[in-house]
Amino acid sequence: MTSWACFRFVVGAIEIDSVGPTARLPRASSGSSGGSSWRHSKMTLPIVKSEMAQRIKPASISRLMRIALEHPGVVSLAAGFVDQASLPVAMVGRAVDELLGDPLDGPRALQYGTTIGDAGFRERLADQMEREGGLPGGGVARTAGRTIVTTGSAQLIYLLCEAILDPGDIVLVESPTYFVFLGPVESRGARAIGVPVDEGGLNLDALEETLGTLERGGELGRVKLIYTIPEHSNPTGLCLAGERRPRLLEIARRWSRRQRILILEDAAYRGLSFGGQEPPTIFSQDDEGDWVIHARTFSKTLAPGIKLGYGVLPHELVEPIAGLKANHDFGTANFNQLVVDRILASGDYDRHVAGLRSIYKRKRDRFLSALDEFVGPLDPEIRWTIPEGGLFVWMTLPPGVDAGFEGPLFGRCVQEGVIYVPGEFAFADEPGPRPRNHLRLTYGLPGENNLVEGARRLGQALCGCLDPVA
Ligand SMILES: Cc1ncc(COP(=O)(O)O)c(C=O)c1O
């Protein structure tokens, strides 16, 4: 080994002792196992993390997952997983067999694809969106041209934050919102500001008030994005009322002065309605395609293990987001795209989603009636939402009851064998303080008996945390 090669070998292992930095080279002639000739370091040199990495907070979800693993009997009303029994194993198997049996598409599926996503698949997605609720001006071809396929909608959302947010920029979010979204906003050094929701979703008067306050404070120019989950929201289960959708678009336009205030419409739960047809998407009403980013995923309506999402973007964002995606992975798995393409083409997807709607409706009914039985009688102040679709129920406890990770209820719940997501995570830091008397509950993963048992255990745990009813 040349001395240069030797130097390169040890550079990563420079040690520092208490006196000062000292590079300790292995004895070239030692011939022994190498390790014996090294002094143990008392302190290693720090890794200087990027500003972005320094802004990252430990993910609360990891703690919930650890608790679930450490307590195998626990009923998780926390995990945002889908119903296990309904995962379409046979249907996906059929599509995979057909795909791999196809002499052209089989090898194509196993090859790299394009960064933006397979052209035929993107057209299929636009077709599907047209059938589900309409497209804006320009129809299928124009929509497909500004659609980008991503590794889950989480990637699309992350890339969007990378593409438009700088430190100090502002994103207006629903209060409460999908807590995972706050991570990419914070890691960009941007600020998330919460705007209240009510029974009809995002409260648009409150939104205008927030925009007015920001304008008076000279900060309107920092507002880049309004984030909304218009269908069966995670975490509340509530929908943005149909009549609010065009008004939201109008507000974004009207308050955009020096720069566009975009709307991120996260339609992760669209399609999972238990009642009638969901109102038209906001993006379908954005005729010029200038204001709305429409984010979709197959995770909830097909299988999260396929991890396939997509977004329809304003034209100016297609190139930057494709460029950033190229840095990440230069394209989502071609195989997954072509499998889902077949499932869409055969009509299996629509049949499957129709089946999911009735499965989740049954589970919701069972869960809500268990909450009525075990939680309702405990305190008249306890309230929860009645979702008309999706997977989530949002529970509000009397104001003094602390449902946070560190509060008494969470610990009692773990003892009783049930967990939930503390609602505090779903609030942005601003305007603060984050309320701690909410719980996000889901009936997605547990079977029906476990939903009843989970509600019973939650009631049991709550008993010890509430003031006795007078
Ligand atoms: C509101 C919302 N948006 C986006 C996602 C991301 O889903 P995926 O990355 O699996 O497509 C989720 C997942 O739970 C979600 O609840």
The ligand as a Tripos MOL2 file, in Angstrom:
@<TRIPOS>MOLECULE
LIG
   16    16     1     0     0
SMALL
NO_CHARGES

@<TRIPOS>ATOM
      1 C1        -53.2780   13.5160    4.3340 C.3       1 LIG1
      2 C2        -52.1760   12.6320    3.8440 C.ar      1 LIG1
      3 N1        -51.4270   13.0460    2.8330 N.ar      1 LIG1
      4 C3        -50.4170   12.3160    2.3420 C.ar      1 LIG1
      5 C4        -50.1170   11.0730    2.8870 C.ar      1 LIG1
      6 C5        -48.9340   10.3290    2.3070 C.3       1 LIG1
      7 O1        -49.2590    9.1100    1.7800 O.3       1 LIG1
      8 P1        -48.2890    8.3260    0.7930 P.3       1 LIG1
      9 O2        -46.9360    8.9530    0.8570 O.co2     1 LIG1
     10 O3        -48.2710    6.9290    1.3070 O.co2     1 LIG1
     11 O4        -48.8580    8.4450   -0.5470 O.co2     1 LIG1
     12 C6        -50.8720   10.5850    3.9460 C.ar      1 LIG1
     13 C7        -50.5480    9.3080    4.5650 C.2       1 LIG1
     14 O5        -51.0040    8.9420    5.6070 O.2       1 LIG1
     15 C8        -51.9330   11.3890    4.4470 C.ar      1 LIG1
     16 O6        -52.6980   10.9990    5.4640 O.3       1 LIG1
@<TRIPOS>BOND
     1     1     2 1
     2     2     3 ar
     3     2    15 ar
     4     3     4 ar
     5     4     5 ar
     6     5     6 1
     7     5    12 ar
     8     6     7 1
     9     7     8 1
    10     8     9 2
    11     8    10 1
    12     8    11 1
    13    12    13 1
    14    12    15 ar
    15    13    14 2
    16    15    16 1
@<TRIPOS>SUBSTRUCTURE
     1 LIG1         1 GROUP 0 **** ****
